[in-house]
Structures are given as structure tokens and as C-alpha cells.
Amino acid sequence: MPKPDTRDFEERYSSCFLDLGVKTVAGLLIGSMLGSFFLHGYKKWPMYIGGGLGVGMAYKNCENSLNNFLLSMDPKACVIK
């Protein structure tokens, strides 16, 4: 059984920025390598696609992490005065 994640909101939010940087740079590097190895000459569009995929994956991971934290909290009753 997996351990429950005990990080608070600030730790999850700051890890989102680290994840964004790592996945974007990795996507840019993979895209530039694919563009230079498989396409004759240096093309920029594979690098842009790789960077975009990295940003999209980081956004989805961050969204899932923050939603799991926020939805696990107990909702407070709304009192209208």
C-alpha cells in the first residue's frame, strides 16, 4: 500500500516550479537532439514541440498534485449572516 503524501500546499506549489523547469529543459534537449540527428541540419520546430510537451506534462502533474491536496481537506460550512 503506498504511503500517503504528507506535503503541505507550499511544498507542492514550489515542487511544481522545479518540475516545470526540469521537464521543459528535458523536452528542449530531446527536441534539439531529434532535430539535429534525424533531420538534416538544425531545425527549431522539434525543440519547440519538445518544450511544449514538457510544459504540458508539468502542468498536468501540478494540477493533479494540488487538486489531490485541496480536495482532501475538510470543507467548512458556509454561514451566511
PDB file of N, CA, C and O in Angstrom:
ATOM      1  N   MET A   1       0.841  -1.172   0.000  1.00  0.00           N
ATOM      2  CA  MET A   1       0.000   0.000   0.000  1.00  0.00           C
ATOM      3  C   MET A   1       0.892   1.243   0.000  1.00  0.00           C
ATOM      4  O   MET A   1       1.810   1.337   0.814  1.00  0.00           O
ATOM      5  N   PRO A   2       0.633   2.209  -0.912  1.00  0.00           N
ATOM      6  CA  PRO A   2       1.504   3.389  -0.968  1.00  0.00           C
ATOM      7  C   PRO A   2       1.299   4.301   0.236  1.00  0.00           C
ATOM      8  O   PRO A   2       0.214   4.361   0.814  1.00  0.00           O
ATOM      9  N   LYS A   3       2.361   5.006   0.598  1.00  0.00           N
ATOM     10  CA  LYS A   3       2.275   5.934   1.723  1.00  0.00           C
ATOM     11  C   LYS A   3       1.495   7.178   1.317  1.00  0.00           C
ATOM     12  O   LYS A   3       1.623   7.630   0.179  1.00  0.00           O
ATOM     13  N   PRO A   4       0.699   7.739   2.206  1.00  0.00           N
ATOM     14  CA  PRO A   4       0.014   8.986   1.871  1.00  0.00           C
ATOM     15  C   PRO A   4       1.008  10.136   1.783  1.00  0.00           C
ATOM     16  O   PRO A   4       2.001  10.175   2.509  1.00  0.00           O
ATOM     17  N   ASP A   5       0.727  11.063   0.887  1.00  0.00           N
ATOM     18  CA  ASP A   5       1.594  12.219   0.681  1.00  0.00           C
ATOM     19  C   ASP A   5       1.304  13.245   1.772  1.00  0.00           C
ATOM     20  O   ASP A   5       0.175  13.720   1.889  1.00  0.00           O
ATOM     21  N   THR A   6       2.317  13.591   2.574  1.00  0.00           N
ATOM     22  CA  THR A   6       2.105  14.482   3.720  1.00  0.00           C
ATOM     23  C   THR A   6       2.643  15.893   3.476  1.00  0.00           C
ATOM     24  O   THR A   6       2.790  16.665   4.423  1.00  0.00           O
ATOM     25  N   ARG A   7       2.935  16.238   2.232  1.00  0.00           N
ATOM     26  CA  ARG A   7       3.446  17.587   1.961  1.00  0.00           C
ATOM     27  C   ARG A   7       2.325  18.611   2.082  1.00  0.00           C
ATOM     28  O   ARG A   7       1.166  18.308   1.796  1.00  0.00           O
ATOM     29  N   ASP A   8       2.673  19.828   2.509  1.00  0.00           N
ATOM     30  CA  ASP A   8       1.667  20.872   2.586  1.00  0.00           C
ATOM     31  C   ASP A   8       1.599  21.606   1.245  1.00  0.00           C
ATOM     32  O   ASP A   8       2.313  21.269   0.301  1.00  0.00           O
ATOM     33  N   PHE A   9       0.731  22.610   1.179  1.00  0.00           N
ATOM     34  CA  PHE A   9       0.458  23.282  -0.090  1.00  0.00           C
ATOM     35  C   PHE A   9       1.688  24.002  -0.636  1.00  0.00           C
ATOM     36  O   PHE A   9       1.940  23.962  -1.840  1.00  0.00           O
ATOM     37  N   GLU A  10       2.455  24.658   0.228  1.00  0.00           N
ATOM     38  CA  GLU A  10       3.617  25.420  -0.238  1.00  0.00           C
ATOM     39  C   GLU A  10       4.684  24.503  -0.827  1.00  0.00           C
ATOM     40  O   GLU A  10       5.318  24.847  -1.824  1.00  0.00           O
ATOM     41  N   GLU A  11       4.883  23.343  -0.217  1.00  0.00           N
ATOM     42  CA  GLU A  11       5.867  22.395  -0.747  1.00  0.00           C
ATOM     43  C   GLU A  11       5.423  21.849  -2.102  1.00  0.00           C
ATOM     44  O   GLU A  11       6.238  21.689  -3.011  1.00  0.00           O
ATOM     45  N   ARG A  12       4.147  21.570  -2.229  1.00  0.00           N
ATOM     46  CA  ARG A  12       3.632  21.080  -3.507  1.00  0.00           C
ATOM     47  C   ARG A  12       3.740  22.163  -4.579  1.00  0.00           C
ATOM     48  O   ARG A  12       4.084  21.874  -5.726  1.00  0.00           O
ATOM     49  N   TYR A  13       3.447  23.407  -4.207  1.00  0.00           N
ATOM     50  CA  TYR A  13       3.481  24.505  -5.163  1.00  0.00           C
ATOM     51  C   TYR A  13       4.902  24.791  -5.622  1.00  0.00           C
ATOM     52  O   TYR A  13       5.129  25.041  -6.806  1.00  0.00           O
ATOM     53  N   SER A  14       5.857  24.757  -4.708  1.00  0.00           N
ATOM     54  CA  SER A  14       7.244  25.004  -5.092  1.00  0.00           C
ATOM     55  C   SER A  14       7.809  23.844  -5.911  1.00  0.00           C
ATOM     56  O   SER A  14       8.649  24.058  -6.785  1.00  0.00           O
ATOM     57  N   SER A  15       7.358  22.624  -5.637  1.00  0.00           N
ATOM     58  CA  SER A  15       7.828  21.494  -6.444  1.00  0.00           C
ATOM     59  C   SER A  15       7.263  21.557  -7.857  1.00  0.00           C
ATOM     60  O   SER A  15       7.835  20.973  -8.777  1.00  0.00           O
ATOM     61  N   CYS A  16       6.149  22.257  -8.039  1.00  0.00           N
ATOM     62  CA  CYS A  16       5.604  22.436  -9.390  1.00  0.00           C
ATOM     63  C   CYS A  16       6.557  23.241 -10.259  1.00  0.00           C
ATOM     64  O   CYS A  16       6.727  22.932 -11.438  1.00  0.00           O
ATOM     65  N   PHE A  17       7.182  24.273  -9.691  1.00  0.00           N
ATOM     66  CA  PHE A  17       8.112  25.084 -10.472  1.00  0.00           C
ATOM     67  C   PHE A  17       9.378  24.311 -10.811  1.00  0.00           C
ATOM     68  O   PHE A  17       9.922  24.462 -11.905  1.00  0.00           O
ATOM     69  N   LEU A  18       9.845  23.494  -9.896  1.00  0.00           N
ATOM     70  CA  LEU A  18      11.006  22.660 -10.175  1.00  0.00           C
ATOM     71  C   LEU A  18      10.676  21.640 -11.265  1.00  0.00           C
ATOM     72  O   LEU A  18      11.477  21.413 -12.171  1.00  0.00           O
ATOM     73  N   ASP A  19       9.515  21.039 -11.175  1.00  0.00           N
ATOM     74  CA  ASP A  19       9.073  20.080 -12.177  1.00  0.00           C
ATOM     75  C   ASP A  19       8.918  20.747 -13.546  1.00  0.00           C
ATOM     76  O   ASP A  19       9.265  20.159 -14.569  1.00  0.00           O
ATOM     77  N   LEU A  20       8.401  21.965 -13.560  1.00  0.00           N
ATOM     78  CA  LEU A  20       8.256  22.717 -14.805  1.00  0.00           C
ATOM     79  C   LEU A  20       9.611  22.958 -15.458  1.00  0.00           C
ATOM     80  O   LEU A  20       9.760  22.770 -16.665  1.00  0.00           O
ATOM     81  N   GLY A  21      10.584  23.365 -14.681  1.00  0.00           N
ATOM     82  CA  GLY A  21      11.912  23.626 -15.225  1.00  0.00           C
ATOM     83  C   GLY A  21      12.578  22.374 -15.750  1.00  0.00           C
ATOM     84  O   GLY A  21      13.150  22.382 -16.840  1.00  0.00           O
ATOM     85  N   VAL A  22      12.511  21.303 -14.988  1.00  0.00           N
ATOM     86  CA  VAL A  22      13.174  20.060 -15.389  1.00  0.00           C
ATOM     87  C   VAL A  22      12.543  19.487 -16.655  1.00  0.00           C
ATOM     88  O   VAL A  22      13.254  19.097 -17.581  1.00  0.00           O
ATOM     89  N   LYS A  23      11.222  19.436 -16.700  1.00  0.00           N
ATOM     90  CA  LYS A  23      10.560  18.838 -17.857  1.00  0.00           C
ATOM     91  C   LYS A  23      10.675  19.712 -19.101  1.00  0.00           C
ATOM     92  O   LYS A  23      10.764  19.188 -20.211  1.00  0.00           O
ATOM     93  N   THR A  24      10.674  21.025 -18.937  1.00  0.00           N
ATOM     94  CA  THR A  24      10.835  21.907 -20.089  1.00  0.00           C
ATOM     95  C   THR A  24      12.236  21.788 -20.671  1.00  0.00           C
ATOM     96  O   THR A  24      12.392  21.674 -21.887  1.00  0.00           O
ATOM     97  N   VAL A  25      13.252  21.813 -19.822  1.00  0.00           N
ATOM     98  CA  VAL A  25      14.628  21.696 -20.302  1.00  0.00           C
ATOM     99  C   VAL A  25      14.865  20.324 -20.937  1.00  0.00           C
ATOM    100  O   VAL A  25      15.524  20.225 -21.972  1.00  0.00           O
ATOM    101  N   ALA A  26      14.337  19.280 -20.329  1.00  0.00           N
ATOM    102  CA  ALA A  26      14.486  17.937 -20.903  1.00  0.00           C
ATOM    103  C   ALA A  26      13.795  17.856 -22.262  1.00  0.00           C
ATOM    104  O   ALA A  26      14.336  17.264 -23.196  1.00  0.00           O
ATOM    105  N   GLY A  27      12.614  18.442 -22.382  1.00  0.00           N
ATOM    106  CA  GLY A  27      11.913  18.445 -23.666  1.00  0.00           C
ATOM    107  C   GLY A  27      12.658  19.237 -24.725  1.00  0.00           C
ATOM    108  O   GLY A  27      12.712  18.831 -25.886  1.00  0.00           O
ATOM    109  N   LEU A  28      13.237  20.371 -24.329  1.00  0.00           N
ATOM    110  CA  LEU A  28      14.020  21.161 -25.277  1.00  0.00           C
ATOM    111  C   LEU A  28      15.261  20.406 -25.741  1.00  0.00           C
ATOM    112  O   LEU A  28      15.600  20.428 -26.924  1.00  0.00           O
ATOM    113  N   LEU A  29      15.933  19.741 -24.812  1.00  0.00           N
ATOM    114  CA  LEU A  29      17.129  18.974 -25.182  1.00  0.00           C
ATOM    115  C   LEU A  29      16.792  17.791 -26.082  1.00  0.00           C
ATOM    116  O   LEU A  29      17.477  17.553 -27.077  1.00  0.00           O
ATOM    117  N   ILE A  30      15.760  17.062 -25.745  1.00  0.00           N
ATOM    118  CA  ILE A  30      15.379  15.912 -26.573  1.00  0.00           C
ATOM    119  C   ILE A  30      14.927  16.388 -27.949  1.00  0.00           C
ATOM    120  O   ILE A  30      15.261  15.775 -28.963  1.00  0.00           O
ATOM    121  N   GLY A  31      14.171  17.475 -27.981  1.00  0.00           N
ATOM    122  CA  GLY A  31      13.736  18.007 -29.266  1.00  0.00           C
ATOM    123  C   GLY A  31      14.895  18.496 -30.117  1.00  0.00           C
ATOM    124  O   GLY A  31      14.897  18.292 -31.331  1.00  0.00           O
ATOM    125  N   SER A  32      15.876  19.135 -29.505  1.00  0.00           N
ATOM    126  CA  SER A  32      17.015  19.607 -30.291  1.00  0.00           C
ATOM    127  C   SER A  32      17.866  18.437 -30.785  1.00  0.00           C
ATOM    128  O   SER A  32      18.401  18.486 -31.893  1.00  0.00           O
ATOM    129  N   MET A  33      17.996  17.387 -29.972  1.00  0.00           N
ATOM    130  CA  MET A  33      18.741  16.212 -30.430  1.00  0.00           C
ATOM    131  C   MET A  33      18.018  15.510 -31.572  1.00  0.00           C
ATOM    132  O   MET A  33      18.646  15.110 -32.553  1.00  0.00           O
ATOM    133  N   LEU A  34      16.710  15.359 -31.453  1.00  0.00           N
ATOM    134  CA  LEU A  34      15.959  14.724 -32.533  1.00  0.00           C
ATOM    135  C   LEU A  34      16.011  15.568 -33.796  1.00  0.00           C
ATOM    136  O   LEU A  34      16.109  15.035 -34.901  1.00  0.00           O
ATOM    137  N   GLY A  35      15.944  16.885 -33.632  1.00  0.00           N
ATOM    138  CA  GLY A  35      16.010  17.760 -34.799  1.00  0.00           C
ATOM    139  C   GLY A  35      17.353  17.741 -35.477  1.00  0.00           C
ATOM    140  O   GLY A  35      17.428  17.859 -36.700  1.00  0.00           O
ATOM    141  N   SER A  36      18.416  17.597 -34.716  1.00  0.00           N
ATOM    142  CA  SER A  36      19.737  17.616 -35.342  1.00  0.00           C
ATOM    143  C   SER A  36      20.165  16.245 -35.849  1.00  0.00           C
ATOM    144  O   SER A  36      20.913  16.163 -36.824  1.00  0.00           O
ATOM    145  N   PHE A  37      19.712  15.167 -35.216  1.00  0.00           N
ATOM    146  CA  PHE A  37      20.125  13.829 -35.641  1.00  0.00           C
ATOM    147  C   PHE A  37      19.288  13.299 -36.801  1.00  0.00           C
ATOM    148  O   PHE A  37      19.832  12.763 -37.766  1.00  0.00           O
ATOM    149  N   PHE A  38      17.978  13.444 -36.710  1.00  0.00           N
ATOM    150  CA  PHE A  38      17.117  12.809 -37.704  1.00  0.00           C
ATOM    151  C   PHE A  38      16.745  13.729 -38.857  1.00  0.00           C
ATOM    152  O   PHE A  38      16.446  13.247 -39.949  1.00  0.00           O
ATOM    153  N   LEU A  39      16.757  15.007 -38.647  1.00  0.00           N
ATOM    154  CA  LEU A  39      16.518  15.944 -39.734  1.00  0.00           C
ATOM    155  C   LEU A  39      17.872  16.483 -40.165  1.00  0.00           C
ATOM    156  O   LEU A  39      18.715  16.786 -39.321  1.00  0.00           O
ATOM    157  N   HIS A  40      18.083  16.602 -41.420  1.00  0.00           N
ATOM    158  CA  HIS A  40      19.379  17.080 -41.914  1.00  0.00           C
ATOM    159  C   HIS A  40      19.478  18.578 -41.682  1.00  0.00           C
ATOM    160  O   HIS A  40      18.758  19.367 -42.294  1.00  0.00           O
ATOM    161  N   GLY A  41      20.376  18.951 -40.792  1.00  0.00           N
ATOM    162  CA  GLY A  41      20.519  20.352 -40.422  1.00  0.00           C
ATOM    163  C   GLY A  41      19.801  20.619 -39.117  1.00  0.00           C
ATOM    164  O   GLY A  41      19.123  19.748 -38.572  1.00  0.00           O
ATOM    165  N   TYR A  42      19.956  21.812 -38.633  1.00  0.00           N
ATOM    166  CA  TYR A  42      19.370  22.189 -37.352  1.00  0.00           C
ATOM    167  C   TYR A  42      18.007  22.818 -37.587  1.00  0.00           C
ATOM    168  O   TYR A  42      17.908  23.886 -38.190  1.00  0.00           O
ATOM    169  N   LYS A  43      16.981  22.175 -37.123  1.00  0.00           N
ATOM    170  CA  LYS A  43      15.611  22.694 -37.210  1.00  0.00           C
ATOM    171  C   LYS A  43      15.134  23.043 -35.809  1.00  0.00           C
ATOM    172  O   LYS A  43      15.456  22.345 -34.848  1.00  0.00           O
ATOM    173  N   LYS A  44      14.375  24.110 -35.693  1.00  0.00           N
ATOM    174  CA  LYS A  44      13.916  24.549 -34.371  1.00  0.00           C
ATOM    175  C   LYS A  44      12.563  23.988 -33.969  1.00  0.00           C
ATOM    176  O   LYS A  44      12.269  23.933 -32.775  1.00  0.00           O
ATOM    177  N   TRP A  45      11.730  23.571 -34.906  1.00  0.00           N
ATOM    178  CA  TRP A  45      10.386  23.163 -34.531  1.00  0.00           C
ATOM    179  C   TRP A  45      10.346  21.923 -33.647  1.00  0.00           C
ATOM    180  O   TRP A  45       9.453  21.850 -32.802  1.00  0.00           O
ATOM    181  N   PRO A  46      11.242  20.936 -33.770  1.00  0.00           N
ATOM    182  CA  PRO A  46      11.179  19.817 -32.809  1.00  0.00           C
ATOM    183  C   PRO A  46      11.515  20.258 -31.378  1.00  0.00           C
ATOM    184  O   PRO A  46      11.015  19.693 -30.406  1.00  0.00           O
ATOM    185  N   MET A  47      12.367  21.271 -31.275  1.00  0.00           N
ATOM    186  CA  MET A  47      12.719  21.785 -29.955  1.00  0.00           C
ATOM    187  C   MET A  47      11.514  22.473 -29.317  1.00  0.00           C
ATOM    188  O   MET A  47      11.275  22.319 -28.120  1.00  0.00           O
ATOM    189  N   TYR A  48      10.764  23.222 -30.102  1.00  0.00           N
ATOM    190  CA  TYR A  48       9.566  23.877 -29.579  1.00  0.00           C
ATOM    191  C   TYR A  48       8.492  22.868 -29.187  1.00  0.00           C
ATOM    192  O   TYR A  48       7.809  23.043 -28.178  1.00  0.00           O
ATOM    193  N   ILE A  49       8.346  21.826 -29.972  1.00  0.00           N
ATOM    194  CA  ILE A  49       7.363  20.788 -29.642  1.00  0.00           C
ATOM    195  C   ILE A  49       7.765  20.063 -28.362  1.00  0.00           C
ATOM    196  O   ILE A  49       6.917  19.801 -27.509  1.00  0.00           O
ATOM    197  N   GLY A  50       9.051  19.738 -28.221  1.00  0.00           N
ATOM    198  CA  GLY A  50       9.522  19.075 -27.001  1.00  0.00           C
ATOM    199  C   GLY A  50       9.347  19.942 -25.772  1.00  0.00           C
ATOM    200  O   GLY A  50       8.946  19.450 -24.718  1.00  0.00           O
ATOM    201  N   GLY A  51       9.642  21.228 -25.893  1.00  0.00           N
ATOM    202  CA  GLY A  51       9.439  22.142 -24.769  1.00  0.00           C
ATOM    203  C   GLY A  51       7.974  22.281 -24.407  1.00  0.00           C
ATOM    204  O   GLY A  51       7.623  22.347 -23.229  1.00  0.00           O
ATOM    205  N   GLY A  52       7.115  22.328 -25.420  1.00  0.00           N
ATOM    206  CA  GLY A  52       5.676  22.413 -25.173  1.00  0.00           C
ATOM    207  C   GLY A  52       5.128  21.165 -24.502  1.00  0.00           C
ATOM    208  O   GLY A  52       4.265  21.245 -23.628  1.00  0.00           O
ATOM    209  N   LEU A  53       5.633  20.019 -24.914  1.00  0.00           N
ATOM    210  CA  LEU A  53       5.207  18.777 -24.261  1.00  0.00           C
ATOM    211  C   LEU A  53       5.678  18.740 -22.808  1.00  0.00           C
ATOM    212  O   LEU A  53       4.955  18.261 -21.934  1.00  0.00           O
ATOM    213  N   GLY A  54       6.879  19.240 -22.546  1.00  0.00           N
ATOM    214  CA  GLY A  54       7.379  19.288 -21.173  1.00  0.00           C
ATOM    215  C   GLY A  54       6.539  20.201 -20.294  1.00  0.00           C
ATOM    216  O   GLY A  54       6.242  19.866 -19.147  1.00  0.00           O
ATOM    217  N   VAL A  55       6.155  21.358 -20.833  1.00  0.00           N
ATOM    218  CA  VAL A  55       5.301  22.285 -20.073  1.00  0.00           C
ATOM    219  C   VAL A  55       3.942  21.651 -19.811  1.00  0.00           C
ATOM    220  O   VAL A  55       3.402  21.772 -18.712  1.00  0.00           O
ATOM    221  N   GLY A  56       3.387  20.976 -20.813  1.00  0.00           N
ATOM    222  CA  GLY A  56       2.078  20.342 -20.643  1.00  0.00           C
ATOM    223  C   GLY A  56       2.095  19.230 -19.607  1.00  0.00           C
ATOM    224  O   GLY A  56       1.167  19.108 -18.808  1.00  0.00           O
ATOM    225  N   MET A  57       3.146  18.419 -19.616  1.00  0.00           N
ATOM    226  CA  MET A  57       3.236  17.342 -18.623  1.00  0.00           C
ATOM    227  C   MET A  57       3.436  17.900 -17.220  1.00  0.00           C
ATOM    228  O   MET A  57       2.873  17.373 -16.261  1.00  0.00           O
ATOM    229  N   ALA A  58       4.231  18.959 -17.088  1.00  0.00           N
ATOM    230  CA  ALA A  58       4.447  19.563 -15.772  1.00  0.00           C
ATOM    231  C   ALA A  58       3.155  20.196 -15.258  1.00  0.00           C
ATOM    232  O   ALA A  58       2.850  20.108 -14.069  1.00  0.00           O
ATOM    233  N   TYR A  59       2.402  20.831 -16.147  1.00  0.00           N
ATOM    234  CA  TYR A  59       1.130  21.439 -15.749  1.00  0.00           C
ATOM    235  C   TYR A  59       0.145  20.375 -15.253  1.00  0.00           C
ATOM    236  O   TYR A  59      -0.530  20.570 -14.243  1.00  0.00           O
ATOM    237  N   LYS A  60       0.070  19.273 -15.954  1.00  0.00           N
ATOM    238  CA  LYS A  60      -0.857  18.208 -15.564  1.00  0.00           C
ATOM    239  C   LYS A  60      -0.458  17.595 -14.222  1.00  0.00           C
ATOM    240  O   LYS A  60      -1.322  17.332 -13.385  1.00  0.00           O
ATOM    241  N   ASN A  61       0.847  17.364 -14.005  1.00  0.00           N
ATOM    242  CA  ASN A  61       1.301  16.826 -12.722  1.00  0.00           C
ATOM    243  C   ASN A  61       1.013  17.794 -11.583  1.00  0.00           C
ATOM    244  O   ASN A  61       0.592  17.380 -10.503  1.00  0.00           O
ATOM    245  N   CYS A  62       1.240  19.081 -11.822  1.00  0.00           N
ATOM    246  CA  CYS A  62       0.993  20.085 -10.795  1.00  0.00           C
ATOM    247  C   CYS A  62      -0.499  20.176 -10.478  1.00  0.00           C
ATOM    248  O   CYS A  62      -0.894  20.271  -9.316  1.00  0.00           O
ATOM    249  N   GLU A  63      -1.314  20.145 -11.519  1.00  0.00           N
ATOM    250  CA  GLU A  63      -2.759  20.214 -11.317  1.00  0.00           C
ATOM    251  C   GLU A  63      -3.258  19.027 -10.493  1.00  0.00           C
ATOM    252  O   GLU A  63      -4.071  19.198  -9.584  1.00  0.00           O
ATOM    253  N   ASN A  64      -2.775  17.834 -10.808  1.00  0.00           N
ATOM    254  CA  ASN A  64      -3.185  16.649 -10.049  1.00  0.00           C
ATOM    255  C   ASN A  64      -2.731  16.723  -8.598  1.00  0.00           C
ATOM    256  O   ASN A  64      -3.486  16.372  -7.692  1.00  0.00           O
ATOM    257  N   SER A  65      -1.502  17.177  -8.374  1.00  0.00           N
ATOM    258  CA  SER A  65      -0.967  17.255  -7.018  1.00  0.00           C
ATOM    259  C   SER A  65      -1.752  18.262  -6.174  1.00  0.00           C
ATOM    260  O   SER A  65      -2.127  17.970  -5.038  1.00  0.00           O
ATOM    261  N   LEU A  66      -1.995  19.437  -6.733  1.00  0.00           N
ATOM    262  CA  LEU A  66      -2.709  20.461  -5.966  1.00  0.00           C
ATOM    263  C   LEU A  66      -4.175  20.099  -5.772  1.00  0.00           C
ATOM    264  O   LEU A  66      -4.739  20.366  -4.711  1.00  0.00           O
ATOM    265  N   ASN A  67      -4.800  19.498  -6.776  1.00  0.00           N
ATOM    266  CA  ASN A  67      -6.201  19.096  -6.615  1.00  0.00           C
ATOM    267  C   ASN A  67      -6.352  17.992  -5.577  1.00  0.00           C
ATOM    268  O   ASN A  67      -7.310  18.001  -4.805  1.00  0.00           O
ATOM    269  N   ASN A  68      -5.424  17.043  -5.545  1.00  0.00           N
ATOM    270  CA  ASN A  68      -5.495  15.994  -4.521  1.00  0.00           C
ATOM    271  C   ASN A  68      -5.388  16.587  -3.125  1.00  0.00           C
ATOM    272  O   ASN A  68      -6.072  16.143  -2.203  1.00  0.00           O
ATOM    273  N   PHE A  69      -4.526  17.597  -2.969  1.00  0.00           N
ATOM    274  CA  PHE A  69      -4.383  18.230  -1.660  1.00  0.00           C
ATOM    275  C   PHE A  69      -5.641  19.013  -1.295  1.00  0.00           C
ATOM    276  O   PHE A  69      -6.148  18.891  -0.180  1.00  0.00           O
ATOM    277  N   LEU A  70      -6.144  19.811  -2.226  1.00  0.00           N
ATOM    278  CA  LEU A  70      -7.288  20.670  -1.912  1.00  0.00           C
ATOM    279  C   LEU A  70      -8.577  19.870  -1.730  1.00  0.00           C
ATOM    280  O   LEU A  70      -9.416  20.241  -0.909  1.00  0.00           O
ATOM    281  N   LEU A  71      -8.748  18.799  -2.467  1.00  0.00           N
ATOM    282  CA  LEU A  71      -9.968  18.014  -2.334  1.00  0.00           C
ATOM    283  C   LEU A  71      -9.950  17.115  -1.106  1.00  0.00           C
ATOM    284  O   LEU A  71     -10.999  16.637  -0.674  1.00  0.00           O
ATOM    285  N   SER A  72      -8.764  16.877  -0.534  1.00  0.00           N
ATOM    286  CA  SER A  72      -8.694  16.042   0.661  1.00  0.00           C
ATOM    287  C   SER A  72      -8.985  16.836   1.931  1.00  0.00           C
ATOM    288  O   SER A  72      -9.170  16.246   2.995  1.00  0.00           O
ATOM    289  N   MET A  73      -9.028  18.143   1.836  1.00  0.00           N
ATOM    290  CA  MET A  73      -9.306  18.966   3.016  1.00  0.00           C
ATOM    291  C   MET A  73     -10.789  18.889   3.358  1.00  0.00           C
ATOM    292  O   MET A  73     -11.628  18.674   2.484  1.00  0.00           O
ATOM    293  N   ASP A  74     -11.101  19.069   4.642  1.00  0.00           N
ATOM    294  CA  ASP A  74     -12.490  19.077   5.064  1.00  0.00           C
ATOM    295  C   ASP A  74     -13.122  20.411   4.707  1.00  0.00           C
ATOM    296  O   ASP A  74     -12.595  21.464   5.068  1.00  0.00           O
ATOM    297  N   PRO A  75     -14.241  20.377   4.004  1.00  0.00           N
ATOM    298  CA  PRO A  75     -14.881  21.644   3.657  1.00  0.00           C
ATOM    299  C   PRO A  75     -15.505  22.278   4.890  1.00  0.00           C
ATOM    300  O   PRO A  75     -16.071  21.589   5.739  1.00  0.00           O
ATOM    301  N   LYS A  76     -15.398  23.579   4.978  1.00  0.00           N
ATOM    302  CA  LYS A  76     -16.010  24.308   6.086  1.00  0.00           C
ATOM    303  C   LYS A  76     -17.440  24.722   5.680  1.00  0.00           C
ATOM    304  O   LYS A  76     -17.723  25.028   4.522  1.00  0.00           O
ATOM    305  N   ALA A  77     -18.286  24.715   6.653  1.00  0.00           N
ATOM    306  CA  ALA A  77     -19.661  25.100   6.374  1.00  0.00           C
ATOM    307  C   ALA A  77     -19.732  26.600   6.102  1.00  0.00           C
ATOM    308  O   ALA A  77     -19.151  27.399   6.835  1.00  0.00           O
ATOM    309  N   CYS A  78     -20.435  26.967   5.064  1.00  0.00           N
ATOM    310  CA  CYS A  78     -20.589  28.371   4.702  1.00  0.00           C
ATOM    311  C   CYS A  78     -21.780  28.921   5.481  1.00  0.00           C
ATOM    312  O   CYS A  78     -22.900  28.424   5.364  1.00  0.00           O
ATOM    313  N   VAL A  79     -21.522  29.941   6.267  1.00  0.00           N
ATOM    314  CA  VAL A  79     -22.573  30.553   7.085  1.00  0.00           C
ATOM    315  C   VAL A  79     -22.844  31.935   6.525  1.00  0.00           C
ATOM    316  O   VAL A  79     -21.949  32.779   6.476  1.00  0.00           O
ATOM    317  N   ILE A  80     -24.052  32.160   6.112  1.00  0.00           N
ATOM    318  CA  ILE A  80     -24.447  33.465   5.584  1.00  0.00           C
ATOM    319  C   ILE A  80     -25.125  34.233   6.704  1.00  0.00           C
ATOM    320  O   ILE A  80     -26.083  33.759   7.315  1.00  0.00           O
ATOM    321  N   LYS A  81     -24.614  35.421   6.958  1.00  0.00           N
ATOM    322  CA  LYS A  81     -25.197  36.228   8.034  1.00  0.00           C
ATOM    323  C   LYS A  81     -26.088  37.305   7.481  1.00  0.00           C
ATOM    324  O   LYS A  81     -26.664  38.081   8.243  1.00  0.00           O
TER     325      LYS A  81
END
